[in-house]
Amino acid sequence: MHQPIIDTQMIHNAKLFCLASKYVSTSSLQRHLHIGYRQATVLVQRLIDEQFCEANYITPHGYPIHSTQ
């Protein structure tokens, strides 16, 4: 299976949303960006890999955004 397309505009929009909400989750990105589950999970992983958000999920909010953002 191929990876979903994640473009720079989608990453930018996700980061703006995350900064406003202070957390990110797969479902919140799905709702906010109107994308599917696979795209949202790849996007969350990319944000974690870029150290934009922490890798530890906090129920019920999601992955906290690093305080340095």
All heavy atoms as TSV, in Angstrom:
chain	resi	resn	atom	element	x	y	z
A	1	MET	N	N	0.829	-1.182	0.000
A	1	MET	CA	C	0.000	0.000	0.000
A	1	MET	C	C	0.876	1.248	0.000
A	1	MET	O	O	1.893	1.295	0.674
A	1	MET	CB	C	-0.865	0.000	1.249
A	1	MET	CG	C	-2.297	-0.167	0.977
A	1	MET	SD	S	-3.164	-0.083	2.561
A	1	MET	CE	C	-4.740	-0.455	1.972
A	2	HIS	N	N	0.454	2.260	-0.715
A	2	HIS	CA	C	1.232	3.494	-0.785
A	2	HIS	C	C	0.844	4.450	0.342
A	2	HIS	O	O	-0.231	4.347	0.915
A	2	HIS	CB	C	1.043	4.154	-2.152
A	2	HIS	CG	C	-0.350	4.641	-2.388
A	2	HIS	ND1	N	-1.386	3.801	-2.687
A	2	HIS	CD2	C	-0.876	5.885	-2.335
A	2	HIS	CE1	C	-2.492	4.511	-2.824
A	2	HIS	NE2	N	-2.213	5.767	-2.609
A	3	GLN	N	N	1.743	5.369	0.632
A	3	GLN	CA	C	1.505	6.360	1.676
A	3	GLN	C	C	0.526	7.418	1.163
A	3	GLN	O	O	0.583	7.814	-0.001
A	3	GLN	CB	C	2.813	7.055	2.058
A	3	GLN	CG	C	3.749	6.187	2.844
A	3	GLN	CD	C	3.336	6.109	4.300
A	3	GLN	OE1	O	2.167	5.937	4.639
A	3	GLN	NE2	N	4.301	6.213	5.169
A	4	PRO	N	N	-0.350	7.903	2.029
A	4	PRO	CA	C	-1.240	9.002	1.635
A	4	PRO	C	C	-0.420	10.264	1.335
A	4	PRO	O	O	0.666	10.449	1.876
A	4	PRO	CB	C	-2.113	9.230	2.860
A	4	PRO	CG	C	-1.876	8.103	3.770
A	4	PRO	CD	C	-0.596	7.455	3.371
A	5	ILE	N	N	-0.956	11.105	0.494
A	5	ILE	CA	C	-0.281	12.351	0.129
A	5	ILE	C	C	-0.462	13.372	1.254
A	5	ILE	O	O	-1.574	13.668	1.676
A	5	ILE	CB	C	-0.831	12.913	-1.192
A	5	ILE	CG1	C	-0.517	11.945	-2.330
A	5	ILE	CG2	C	-0.260	14.298	-1.472
A	5	ILE	CD1	C	-1.176	12.288	-3.634
A	6	ILE	N	N	0.663	13.861	1.748
A	6	ILE	CA	C	0.680	14.908	2.774
A	6	ILE	C	C	1.477	16.071	2.198
A	6	ILE	O	O	2.691	15.993	2.061
A	6	ILE	CB	C	1.352	14.413	4.081
A	6	ILE	CG1	C	0.716	13.133	4.603
A	6	ILE	CG2	C	1.345	15.511	5.131
A	6	ILE	CD1	C	-0.712	13.271	5.058
A	7	ASP	N	N	0.787	17.154	1.828
A	7	ASP	CA	C	1.494	18.279	1.222
A	7	ASP	C	C	1.830	19.341	2.271
A	7	ASP	O	O	1.383	19.283	3.413
A	7	ASP	CB	C	0.717	18.860	0.042
A	7	ASP	CG	C	-0.645	19.408	0.430
A	7	ASP	OD1	O	-0.858	19.741	1.614
A	7	ASP	OD2	O	-1.503	19.514	-0.453
A	8	THR	N	N	2.633	20.301	1.866
A	8	THR	CA	C	3.099	21.325	2.808
A	8	THR	C	C	1.949	22.176	3.340
A	8	THR	O	O	1.991	22.603	4.499
A	8	THR	CB	C	4.172	22.229	2.163
A	8	THR	OG1	O	3.659	22.793	0.967
A	8	THR	CG2	C	5.436	21.452	1.875
A	9	GLN	N	N	0.940	22.420	2.534
A	9	GLN	CA	C	-0.210	23.214	2.993
A	9	GLN	C	C	-0.977	22.464	4.080
A	9	GLN	O	O	-1.419	23.058	5.055
A	9	GLN	CB	C	-1.145	23.559	1.824
A	9	GLN	CG	C	-2.258	24.502	2.219
A	9	GLN	CD	C	-1.745	25.855	2.689
A	9	GLN	OE1	O	-0.857	26.437	2.076
A	9	GLN	NE2	N	-2.284	26.362	3.779
A	10	MET	N	N	-1.107	21.151	3.928
A	10	MET	CA	C	-1.796	20.343	4.931
A	10	MET	C	C	-1.016	20.358	6.248
A	10	MET	O	O	-1.600	20.484	7.324
A	10	MET	CB	C	-1.985	18.911	4.447
A	10	MET	CG	C	-2.807	18.057	5.380
A	10	MET	SD	S	-3.034	16.373	4.785
A	10	MET	CE	C	-3.923	16.656	3.282
A	11	ILE	N	N	0.295	20.254	6.173
A	11	ILE	CA	C	1.133	20.303	7.367
A	11	ILE	C	C	0.999	21.671	8.044
A	11	ILE	O	O	0.840	21.760	9.262
A	11	ILE	CB	C	2.602	19.999	7.026
A	11	ILE	CG1	C	2.730	18.547	6.535
A	11	ILE	CG2	C	3.518	20.246	8.222
A	11	ILE	CD1	C	4.050	18.236	5.880
A	12	HIS	N	N	1.038	22.711	7.251
A	12	HIS	CA	C	0.890	24.073	7.783
A	12	HIS	C	C	-0.456	24.235	8.491
A	12	HIS	O	O	-0.516	24.749	9.619
A	12	HIS	CB	C	1.041	25.093	6.645
A	12	HIS	CG	C	0.816	26.501	7.068
A	12	HIS	ND1	N	1.745	27.213	7.797
A	12	HIS	CD2	C	-0.243	27.327	6.878
A	12	HIS	CE1	C	1.257	28.428	8.036
A	12	HIS	NE2	N	0.064	28.511	7.490
A	13	ASN	N	N	-1.530	23.803	7.860
A	13	ASN	CA	C	-2.867	23.901	8.456
A	13	ASN	C	C	-2.973	23.072	9.733
A	13	ASN	O	O	-3.594	23.501	10.707
A	13	ASN	CB	C	-3.938	23.476	7.460
A	13	ASN	CG	C	-4.103	24.458	6.331
A	13	ASN	OD1	O	-3.710	25.611	6.432
A	13	ASN	ND2	N	-4.679	23.996	5.235
A	14	ALA	N	N	-2.360	21.903	9.730
A	14	ALA	CA	C	-2.372	21.047	10.925
A	14	ALA	C	C	-1.638	21.735	12.073
A	14	ALA	O	O	-2.107	21.731	13.213
A	14	ALA	CB	C	-1.732	19.697	10.617
A	15	LYS	N	N	-0.499	22.349	11.781
A	15	LYS	CA	C	0.268	23.026	12.824
A	15	LYS	C	C	-0.488	24.220	13.394
A	15	LYS	O	O	-0.482	24.442	14.603
A	15	LYS	CB	C	1.634	23.453	12.287
A	15	LYS	CG	C	2.581	22.281	12.105
A	15	LYS	CD	C	3.928	22.718	11.583
A	15	LYS	CE	C	4.880	21.537	11.477
A	15	LYS	NZ	N	6.195	21.938	10.960
A	16	LEU	N	N	-1.141	24.981	12.542
A	16	LEU	CA	C	-1.940	26.113	13.030
A	16	LEU	C	C	-3.057	25.623	13.951
A	16	LEU	O	O	-3.304	26.212	15.007
A	16	LEU	CB	C	-2.534	26.897	11.854
A	16	LEU	CG	C	-1.559	27.716	11.022
A	16	LEU	CD1	C	-2.292	28.376	9.856
A	16	LEU	CD2	C	-0.857	28.758	11.877
A	17	PHE	N	N	-3.721	24.556	13.542
A	17	PHE	CA	C	-4.785	23.974	14.362
A	17	PHE	C	C	-4.222	23.491	15.696
A	17	PHE	O	O	-4.806	23.738	16.756
A	17	PHE	CB	C	-5.459	22.821	13.608
A	17	PHE	CG	C	-6.382	22.018	14.456
A	17	PHE	CD1	C	-7.593	22.534	14.868
A	17	PHE	CD2	C	-6.039	20.741	14.857
A	17	PHE	CE1	C	-8.458	21.796	15.674
A	17	PHE	CE2	C	-6.885	19.986	15.649
A	17	PHE	CZ	C	-8.097	20.521	16.066
A	18	CYS	N	N	-3.098	22.827	15.667
A	18	CYS	CA	C	-2.471	22.293	16.881
A	18	CYS	C	C	-2.076	23.408	17.835
A	18	CYS	O	O	-2.257	23.281	19.045
A	18	CYS	CB	C	-1.241	21.472	16.533
A	18	CYS	SG	S	-1.585	19.995	15.587
A	19	LEU	N	N	-1.523	24.478	17.311
A	19	LEU	CA	C	-1.118	25.595	18.162
A	19	LEU	C	C	-2.323	26.201	18.872
A	19	LEU	O	O	-2.229	26.602	20.037
A	19	LEU	CB	C	-0.385	26.655	17.345
A	19	LEU	CG	C	1.002	26.258	16.861
A	19	LEU	CD1	C	1.547	27.295	15.889
A	19	LEU	CD2	C	1.949	26.072	18.035
A	20	ALA	N	N	-3.449	26.262	18.182
A	20	ALA	CA	C	-4.661	26.817	18.788
A	20	ALA	C	C	-5.248	25.893	19.839
A	20	ALA	O	O	-5.746	26.353	20.867
A	20	ALA	CB	C	-5.697	27.102	17.699
A	21	SER	N	N	-5.162	24.586	19.612
A	21	SER	CA	C	-5.797	23.639	20.531
A	21	SER	C	C	-4.842	23.086	21.584
A	21	SER	O	O	-5.284	22.496	22.558
A	21	SER	CB	C	-6.417	22.492	19.746
A	21	SER	OG	O	-5.421	21.743	19.084
A	22	LYS	N	N	-3.534	23.246	21.389
A	22	LYS	CA	C	-2.481	22.767	22.305
A	22	LYS	C	C	-2.302	21.250	22.311
A	22	LYS	O	O	-1.444	20.733	22.987
A	22	LYS	CB	C	-2.712	23.245	23.748
A	22	LYS	CG	C	-2.877	24.724	23.886
A	22	LYS	CD	C	-1.615	25.446	23.533
A	22	LYS	CE	C	-1.785	26.939	23.783
A	22	LYS	NZ	N	-0.991	27.752	22.945
A	23	TYR	N	N	-3.133	20.534	21.573
A	23	TYR	CA	C	-3.045	19.078	21.460
A	23	TYR	C	C	-3.362	18.686	20.024
A	23	TYR	O	O	-4.000	19.440	19.300
A	23	TYR	CB	C	-4.066	18.384	22.372
A	23	TYR	CG	C	-3.752	18.501	23.833
A	23	TYR	CD1	C	-4.253	19.549	24.582
A	23	TYR	CD2	C	-2.950	17.556	24.466
A	23	TYR	CE1	C	-3.955	19.660	25.937
A	23	TYR	CE2	C	-2.656	17.652	25.811
A	23	TYR	CZ	C	-3.164	18.705	26.541
A	23	TYR	OH	O	-2.869	18.799	27.868
A	24	VAL	N	N	-2.946	17.480	19.649
A	24	VAL	CA	C	-3.311	16.943	18.341
A	24	VAL	C	C	-3.660	15.470	18.500
A	24	VAL	O	O	-3.063	14.764	19.310
A	24	VAL	CB	C	-2.168	17.128	17.309
A	24	VAL	CG1	C	-0.922	16.366	17.709
A	24	VAL	CG2	C	-2.637	16.732	15.917
A	25	SER	N	N	-4.656	15.050	17.771
A	25	SER	CA	C	-5.018	13.632	17.719
A	25	SER	C	C	-5.434	13.305	16.290
A	25	SER	O	O	-5.753	14.202	15.501
A	25	SER	CB	C	-6.160	13.315	18.684
A	25	SER	OG	O	-7.365	13.919	18.254
A	26	THR	N	N	-5.428	12.034	15.999
A	26	THR	CA	C	-5.838	11.596	14.662
A	26	THR	C	C	-7.253	12.068	14.361
A	26	THR	O	O	-7.523	12.644	13.310
A	26	THR	CB	C	-5.742	10.064	14.555
A	26	THR	OG1	O	-4.385	9.678	14.825
A	26	THR	CG2	C	-6.136	9.572	13.183
A	27	SER	N	N	-8.159	11.853	15.302
A	27	SER	CA	C	-9.561	12.204	15.055
A	27	SER	C	C	-9.760	13.716	14.945
A	27	SER	O	O	-10.569	14.169	14.130
A	27	SER	CB	C	-10.468	11.617	16.141
A	27	SER	OG	O	-10.103	12.106	17.405
A	28	SER	N	N	-9.012	14.499	15.734
A	28	SER	CA	C	-9.175	15.954	15.621
A	28	SER	C	C	-8.700	16.454	14.264
A	28	SER	O	O	-9.321	17.349	13.678
A	28	SER	CB	C	-8.455	16.674	16.760
A	28	SER	OG	O	-7.056	16.532	16.661
A	29	LEU	N	N	-7.606	15.875	13.756
A	29	LEU	CA	C	-7.148	16.272	12.419
A	29	LEU	C	C	-8.124	15.835	11.346
A	29	LEU	O	O	-8.358	16.564	10.380
A	29	LEU	CB	C	-5.762	15.694	12.141
A	29	LEU	CG	C	-4.604	16.324	12.907
A	29	LEU	CD1	C	-3.294	15.646	12.540
A	29	LEU	CD2	C	-4.520	17.817	12.649
A	30	GLN	N	N	-8.697	14.650	11.501
A	30	GLN	CA	C	-9.700	14.197	10.542
A	30	GLN	C	C	-10.854	15.190	10.463
A	30	GLN	O	O	-11.286	15.560	9.362
A	30	GLN	CB	C	-10.259	12.826	10.939
A	30	GLN	CG	C	-9.357	11.668	10.648
A	30	GLN	CD	C	-10.018	10.372	11.057
A	30	GLN	OE1	O	-9.875	9.951	12.199
A	30	GLN	NE2	N	-10.734	9.768	10.151
A	31	ARG	N	N	-11.357	15.586	11.617
A	31	ARG	CA	C	-12.501	16.501	11.651
A	31	ARG	C	C	-12.128	17.884	11.127
A	31	ARG	O	O	-12.862	18.475	10.329
A	31	ARG	CB	C	-13.056	16.618	13.067
A	31	ARG	CG	C	-13.790	15.398	13.545
A	31	ARG	CD	C	-14.490	15.643	14.872
A	31	ARG	NE	N	-13.584	16.046	15.933
A	31	ARG	CZ	C	-12.955	15.214	16.749
A	31	ARG	NH1	N	-13.134	13.912	16.630
A	31	ARG	NH2	N	-12.148	15.689	17.683
A	32	HIS	N	N	-11.000	18.405	11.567
A	32	HIS	CA	C	-10.628	19.772	11.211
A	32	HIS	C	C	-10.194	19.913	9.755
A	32	HIS	O	O	-10.542	20.898	9.090
A	32	HIS	CB	C	-9.520	20.272	12.133
A	32	HIS	CG	C	-9.149	21.696	11.896
A	32	HIS	ND1	N	-9.944	22.744	12.305
A	32	HIS	CD2	C	-8.083	22.247	11.267
A	32	HIS	CE1	C	-9.377	23.878	11.938
A	32	HIS	NE2	N	-8.242	23.605	11.308
A	33	LEU	N	N	-9.431	18.945	9.263
A	33	LEU	CA	C	-8.901	19.044	7.902
A	33	LEU	C	C	-9.730	18.287	6.862
A	33	LEU	O	O	-9.403	18.314	5.677
A	33	LEU	CB	C	-7.452	18.524	7.875
A	33	LEU	CG	C	-6.453	19.271	8.755
A	33	LEU	CD1	C	-5.092	18.590	8.702
A	33	LEU	CD2	C	-6.341	20.731	8.348
A	34	HIS	N	N	-10.769	17.582	7.329
A	34	HIS	CA	C	-11.632	16.794	6.434
A	34	HIS	C	C	-10.817	15.788	5.625
A	34	HIS	O	O	-10.873	15.754	4.393
A	34	HIS	CB	C	-12.433	17.701	5.492
A	34	HIS	CG	C	-13.207	18.759	6.213
A	34	HIS	ND1	N	-14.355	18.483	6.922
A	34	HIS	CD2	C	-12.981	20.082	6.369
A	34	HIS	CE1	C	-14.811	19.599	7.465
A	34	HIS	NE2	N	-13.977	20.586	7.151
A	35	ILE	N	N	-10.031	14.988	6.369
A	35	ILE	CA	C	-9.191	13.969	5.742
A	35	ILE	C	C	-9.521	12.607	6.335
A	35	ILE	O	O	-10.202	12.510	7.356
A	35	ILE	CB	C	-7.687	14.280	5.913
A	35	ILE	CG1	C	-7.297	14.361	7.402
A	35	ILE	CG2	C	-7.312	15.561	5.182
A	35	ILE	CD1	C	-5.807	14.576	7.649
A	36	GLY	N	N	-9.031	11.579	5.718
A	36	GLY	CA	C	-9.271	10.216	6.176
A	36	GLY	C	C	-8.341	9.800	7.298
A	36	GLY	O	O	-7.382	10.502	7.648
A	37	TYR	N	N	-8.619	8.625	7.851
A	37	TYR	CA	C	-7.852	8.103	8.984
A	37	TYR	C	C	-6.379	7.905	8.628
A	37	TYR	O	O	-5.497	8.308	9.386
A	37	TYR	CB	C	-8.474	6.783	9.451
A	37	TYR	CG	C	-7.702	6.139	10.573
A	37	TYR	CD1	C	-7.850	6.592	11.882
A	37	TYR	CD2	C	-6.810	5.105	10.332
A	37	TYR	CE1	C	-7.130	6.028	12.918
A	37	TYR	CE2	C	-6.089	4.525	11.360
A	37	TYR	CZ	C	-6.254	4.991	12.649
A	37	TYR	OH	O	-5.533	4.426	13.666
A	38	ARG	N	N	-6.097	7.290	7.491
A	38	ARG	CA	C	-4.691	7.022	7.121
A	38	ARG	C	C	-3.908	8.312	6.942
A	38	ARG	O	O	-2.766	8.424	7.397
A	38	ARG	CB	C	-4.607	6.175	5.851
A	38	ARG	CG	C	-5.021	4.734	6.136
A	38	ARG	CD	C	-4.607	3.757	5.060
A	38	ARG	NE	N	-3.156	3.688	4.975
A	38	ARG	CZ	C	-2.478	3.821	3.832
A	38	ARG	NH1	N	-3.090	3.992	2.706
A	38	ARG	NH2	N	-1.166	3.743	3.824
A	39	GLN	N	N	-4.503	9.298	6.293
A	39	GLN	CA	C	-3.820	10.579	6.119
A	39	GLN	C	C	-3.555	11.224	7.481
A	39	GLN	O	O	-2.474	11.755	7.715
A	39	GLN	CB	C	-4.658	11.542	5.280
A	39	GLN	CG	C	-4.225	11.628	3.854
A	39	GLN	CD	C	-4.995	12.692	3.118
A	39	GLN	OE1	O	-6.204	12.802	3.258
A	39	GLN	NE2	N	-4.300	13.457	2.310
A	40	ALA	N	N	-4.537	11.169	8.363
A	40	ALA	CA	C	-4.390	11.785	9.681
A	40	ALA	C	C	-3.312	11.089	10.509
A	40	ALA	O	O	-2.524	11.759	11.184
A	40	ALA	CB	C	-5.723	11.771	10.418
A	41	THR	N	N	-3.246	9.760	10.453
A	41	THR	CA	C	-2.224	9.053	11.237
A	41	THR	C	C	-0.826	9.346	10.706
A	41	THR	O	O	0.111	9.519	11.484
A	41	THR	CB	C	-2.463	7.530	11.269
A	41	THR	OG1	O	-2.519	7.022	9.941
A	41	THR	CG2	C	-3.731	7.181	12.006
A	42	VAL	N	N	-0.678	9.414	9.402
A	42	VAL	CA	C	0.623	9.760	8.812
A	42	VAL	C	C	1.003	11.188	9.200
A	42	VAL	O	O	2.154	11.469	9.539
A	42	VAL	CB	C	0.599	9.574	7.281
A	42	VAL	CG1	C	1.845	10.163	6.629
A	42	VAL	CG2	C	0.452	8.108	6.931
A	43	LEU	N	N	0.038	12.085	9.190
A	43	LEU	CA	C	0.294	13.476	9.555
A	43	LEU	C	C	0.690	13.597	11.023
A	43	LEU	O	O	1.653	14.302	11.353
A	43	LEU	CB	C	-0.948	14.310	9.257
A	43	LEU	CG	C	-0.842	15.813	9.351
A	43	LEU	CD1	C	0.342	16.358	8.597
A	43	LEU	CD2	C	-2.126	16.446	8.851
A	44	VAL	N	N	0.001	12.899	11.917
A	44	VAL	CA	C	0.369	12.917	13.337
A	44	VAL	C	C	1.787	12.374	13.515
A	44	VAL	O	O	2.597	12.963	14.240
A	44	VAL	CB	C	-0.640	12.119	14.195
A	44	VAL	CG1	C	-0.092	11.876	15.596
A	44	VAL	CG2	C	-1.969	12.839	14.274
A	45	GLN	N	N	2.102	11.288	12.844
A	45	GLN	CA	C	3.444	10.713	12.963
A	45	GLN	C	C	4.507	11.686	12.464
A	45	GLN	O	O	5.575	11.809	13.050
A	45	GLN	CB	C	3.543	9.388	12.219
A	45	GLN	CG	C	4.844	8.652	12.460
A	45	GLN	CD	C	5.084	8.366	13.935
A	45	GLN	OE1	O	4.248	7.784	14.607
A	45	GLN	NE2	N	6.236	8.777	14.450
A	46	ARG	N	N	4.189	12.398	11.416
A	46	ARG	CA	C	5.139	13.389	10.898
A	46	ARG	C	C	5.356	14.516	11.903
A	46	ARG	O	O	6.484	14.976	12.106
A	46	ARG	CB	C	4.641	13.942	9.570
A	46	ARG	CG	C	5.582	14.947	8.984
A	46	ARG	CD	C	5.593	14.903	7.529
A	46	ARG	NE	N	6.446	15.957	7.007
A	46	ARG	CZ	C	6.498	16.288	5.756
A	46	ARG	NH1	N	5.768	15.641	4.876
A	46	ARG	NH2	N	7.286	17.235	5.340
A	47	LEU	N	N	4.281	14.967	12.543
A	47	LEU	CA	C	4.400	16.014	13.557
A	47	LEU	C	C	5.228	15.529	14.747
A	47	LEU	O	O	6.008	16.292	15.319
A	47	LEU	CB	C	3.011	16.473	14.014
A	47	LEU	CG	C	2.166	17.183	12.958
A	47	LEU	CD1	C	0.764	17.444	13.498
A	47	LEU	CD2	C	2.820	18.458	12.479
A	48	ILE	N	N	5.079	14.263	15.101
A	48	ILE	CA	C	5.891	13.680	16.169
A	48	ILE	C	C	7.348	13.597	15.724
A	48	ILE	O	O	8.256	13.979	16.466
A	48	ILE	CB	C	5.360	12.298	16.578
A	48	ILE	CG1	C	4.000	12.444	17.271
A	48	ILE	CG2	C	6.352	11.564	17.477
A	48	ILE	CD1	C	3.266	11.136	17.490
A	49	ASP	N	N	7.577	13.112	14.510
A	49	ASP	CA	C	8.939	12.975	13.983
A	49	ASP	C	C	9.653	14.321	13.902
A	49	ASP	O	O	10.868	14.404	14.111
A	49	ASP	CB	C	8.932	12.311	12.604
A	49	ASP	CG	C	8.513	10.854	12.647
A	49	ASP	OD1	O	8.487	10.255	13.755
A	49	ASP	OD2	O	8.187	10.311	11.570
A	50	GLU	N	N	8.902	15.377	13.580
A	50	GLU	CA	C	9.478	16.725	13.503
A	50	GLU	C	C	9.591	17.376	14.881
A	50	GLU	O	O	9.979	18.530	14.988
A	50	GLU	CB	C	8.618	17.616	12.601
A	50	GLU	CG	C	8.662	17.235	11.144
A	50	GLU	CD	C	7.781	18.134	10.281
A	50	GLU	OE1	O	7.197	19.109	10.800
A	50	GLU	OE2	O	7.702	17.858	9.072
A	51	GLN	N	N	9.207	16.639	15.913
A	51	GLN	CA	C	9.216	17.103	17.303
A	51	GLN	C	C	8.353	18.346	17.506
A	51	GLN	O	O	8.633	19.195	18.359
A	51	GLN	CB	C	10.645	17.323	17.791
A	51	GLN	CG	C	11.443	16.048	17.788
A	51	GLN	CD	C	12.853	16.227	18.294
A	51	GLN	OE1	O	13.339	17.337	18.468
A	51	GLN	NE2	N	13.515	15.113	18.538
A	52	PHE	N	N	7.298	18.436	16.715
A	52	PHE	CA	C	6.325	19.506	16.880
A	52	PHE	C	C	5.412	19.197	18.061
A	52	PHE	O	O	4.977	20.095	18.773
A	52	PHE	CB	C	5.505	19.677	15.598
A	52	PHE	CG	C	4.556	20.834	15.638
A	52	PHE	CD1	C	5.009	22.115	15.381
A	52	PHE	CD2	C	3.219	20.643	15.946
A	52	PHE	CE1	C	4.139	23.196	15.431
A	52	PHE	CE2	C	2.343	21.717	15.997
A	52	PHE	CZ	C	2.807	22.993	15.736
A	53	CYS	N	N	5.148	17.906	18.262
A	53	CYS	CA	C	4.342	17.471	19.399
A	53	CYS	C	C	5.026	16.287	20.064
A	53	CYS	O	O	5.920	15.671	19.490
A	53	CYS	CB	C	2.919	17.124	18.988
A	53	CYS	SG	S	2.781	15.746	17.850
A	54	GLU	N	N	4.604	16.014	21.280
A	54	GLU	CA	C	5.187	14.922	22.039
A	54	GLU	C	C	4.666	13.582	21.535
A	54	GLU	O	O	3.617	13.511	20.920
A	54	GLU	CB	C	4.866	15.091	23.524
A	54	GLU	CG	C	5.470	16.357	24.101
A	54	GLU	CD	C	5.148	16.555	25.561
A	54	GLU	OE1	O	4.808	15.574	26.244
A	54	GLU	OE2	O	5.224	17.706	26.004
A	55	ALA	N	N	5.389	12.531	21.832
A	55	ALA	CA	C	5.002	11.193	21.387
A	55	ALA	C	C	4.097	10.484	22.379
A	55	ALA	O	O	3.579	9.416	22.088
A	55	ALA	CB	C	6.251	10.345	21.132
A	56	ASN	N	N	3.883	11.074	23.553
A	56	ASN	CA	C	3.042	10.452	24.573
A	56	ASN	C	C	1.621	10.974	24.486
A	56	ASN	O	O	1.377	12.166	24.699
A	56	ASN	CB	C	3.600	10.723	25.970
A	56	ASN	CG	C	4.970	10.124	26.141
A	56	ASN	OD1	O	5.244	9.047	25.632
A	56	ASN	ND2	N	5.842	10.824	26.837
A	57	TYR	N	N	0.696	10.076	24.203
A	57	TYR	CA	C	-0.718	10.425	24.079
A	57	TYR	C	C	-1.320	10.618	25.457
A	57	TYR	O	O	-1.134	9.795	26.352
A	57	TYR	CB	C	-1.455	9.306	23.340
A	57	TYR	CG	C	-2.869	9.658	22.971
A	57	TYR	CD1	C	-3.143	10.283	21.768
A	57	TYR	CD2	C	-3.936	9.370	23.817
A	57	TYR	CE1	C	-4.431	10.611	21.405
A	57	TYR	CE2	C	-5.228	9.687	23.466
A	57	TYR	CZ	C	-5.466	10.310	22.265
A	57	TYR	OH	O	-6.749	10.633	21.922
A	58	ILE	N	N	-2.059	11.698	25.649
A	58	ILE	CA	C	-2.730	11.974	26.917
A	58	ILE	C	C	-4.230	11.918	26.686
A	58	ILE	O	O	-4.793	12.743	25.955
A	58	ILE	CB	C	-2.320	13.355	27.462
A	58	ILE	CG1	C	-0.823	13.384	27.751
A	58	ILE	CG2	C	-3.127	13.694	28.716
A	58	ILE	CD1	C	-0.299	14.718	28.192
A	59	THR	N	N	-4.865	10.933	27.291
A	59	THR	CA	C	-6.317	10.773	27.166
A	59	THR	C	C	-7.000	11.868	27.966
A	59	THR	O	O	-6.582	12.158	29.065
A	59	THR	CB	C	-6.717	9.386	27.701
A	59	THR	OG1	O	-5.984	8.405	26.994
A	59	THR	CG2	C	-8.184	9.124	27.556
A	60	PRO	N	N	-8.033	12.498	27.517
A	60	PRO	CA	C	-8.723	12.360	26.244
A	60	PRO	C	C	-8.290	13.378	25.202
A	60	PRO	O	O	-8.915	13.492	24.155
A	60	PRO	CB	C	-10.177	12.614	26.632
A	60	PRO	CG	C	-10.075	13.697	27.656
A	60	PRO	CD	C	-8.800	13.379	28.423
A	61	HIS	N	N	-7.221	14.131	25.458
A	61	HIS	CA	C	-6.857	15.254	24.591
A	61	HIS	C	C	-6.088	14.867	23.349
A	61	HIS	O	O	-6.421	15.294	22.254
A	61	HIS	CB	C	-6.047	16.279	25.381
A	61	HIS	CG	C	-6.746	16.777	26.588
A	61	HIS	ND1	N	-7.862	17.568	26.533
A	61	HIS	CD2	C	-6.502	16.567	27.908
A	61	HIS	CE1	C	-8.279	17.828	27.747
A	61	HIS	NE2	N	-7.463	17.238	28.605
A	62	GLY	N	N	-5.020	14.121	23.508
A	62	GLY	CA	C	-4.179	13.755	22.378
A	62	GLY	C	C	-2.709	13.964	22.709
A	62	GLY	O	O	-2.305	13.897	23.867
A	63	TYR	N	N	-1.938	14.233	21.688
A	63	TYR	CA	C	-0.502	14.455	21.846
A	63	TYR	C	C	-0.273	15.941	22.139
A	63	TYR	O	O	-0.651	16.792	21.332
A	63	TYR	CB	C	0.246	14.065	20.571
A	63	TYR	CG	C	0.061	12.625	20.183
A	63	TYR	CD1	C	-0.916	12.253	19.281
A	63	TYR	CD2	C	0.866	11.637	20.741
A	63	TYR	CE1	C	-1.098	10.923	18.924
A	63	TYR	CE2	C	0.691	10.303	20.391
A	63	TYR	CZ	C	-0.286	9.956	19.475
A	63	TYR	OH	O	-0.457	8.643	19.141
A	64	PRO	N	N	0.351	16.271	23.269
A	64	PRO	CA	C	0.601	17.676	23.579
A	64	PRO	C	C	1.589	18.305	22.596
A	64	PRO	O	O	2.530	17.672	22.153
A	64	PRO	CB	C	1.208	17.652	24.986
A	64	PRO	CG	C	0.998	16.277	25.500
A	64	PRO	CD	C	0.818	15.382	24.319
A	65	ILE	N	N	1.359	19.559	22.301
A	65	ILE	CA	C	2.276	20.326	21.462
A	65	ILE	C	C	3.448	20.749	22.346
A	65	ILE	O	O	3.248	21.147	23.494
A	65	ILE	CB	C	1.569	21.572	20.884
A	65	ILE	CG1	C	0.339	21.149	20.083
A	65	ILE	CG2	C	2.520	22.395	20.032
A	65	ILE	CD1	C	0.579	20.126	19.021
A	66	HIS	N	N	4.658	20.665	21.820
A	66	HIS	CA	C	5.823	21.093	22.599
A	66	HIS	C	C	5.679	22.557	22.980
A	66	HIS	O	O	5.257	23.381	22.166
A	66	HIS	CB	C	7.120	20.878	21.809
A	66	HIS	CG	C	7.591	19.468	21.817
A	66	HIS	ND1	N	8.053	18.838	22.944
A	66	HIS	CD2	C	7.654	18.553	20.821
A	66	HIS	CE1	C	8.388	17.589	22.650
A	66	HIS	NE2	N	8.156	17.395	21.356
A	67	SER	N	N	6.047	22.877	24.175
A	67	SER	CA	C	5.884	24.229	24.700
A	67	SER	C	C	6.763	25.243	23.973
A	67	SER	O	O	6.529	26.441	24.080
A	67	SER	CB	C	6.174	24.247	26.194
A	67	SER	OG	O	7.481	23.788	26.446
A	68	THR	N	N	7.745	24.791	23.238
A	68	THR	CA	C	8.626	25.705	22.508
A	68	THR	C	C	8.021	26.167	21.182
A	68	THR	O	O	8.605	26.998	20.516
A	68	THR	CB	C	9.993	25.048	22.238
A	68	THR	OG1	O	9.792	23.862	21.478
A	68	THR	CG2	C	10.719	24.753	23.529
A	69	GLN	N	N	6.885	25.626	20.810
A	69	GLN	CA	C	6.268	25.983	19.521
A	69	GLN	C	C	5.592	27.324	19.605
A	69	GLN	O	O	5.009	27.763	20.443
A	69	GLN	CB	C	5.258	24.916	19.097
A	69	GLN	CG	C	5.866	23.585	18.854
A	69	GLN	CD	C	6.943	23.575	17.772
A	69	GLN	OE1	O	6.841	24.276	16.771
A	69	GLN	NE2	N	7.965	22.810	17.981
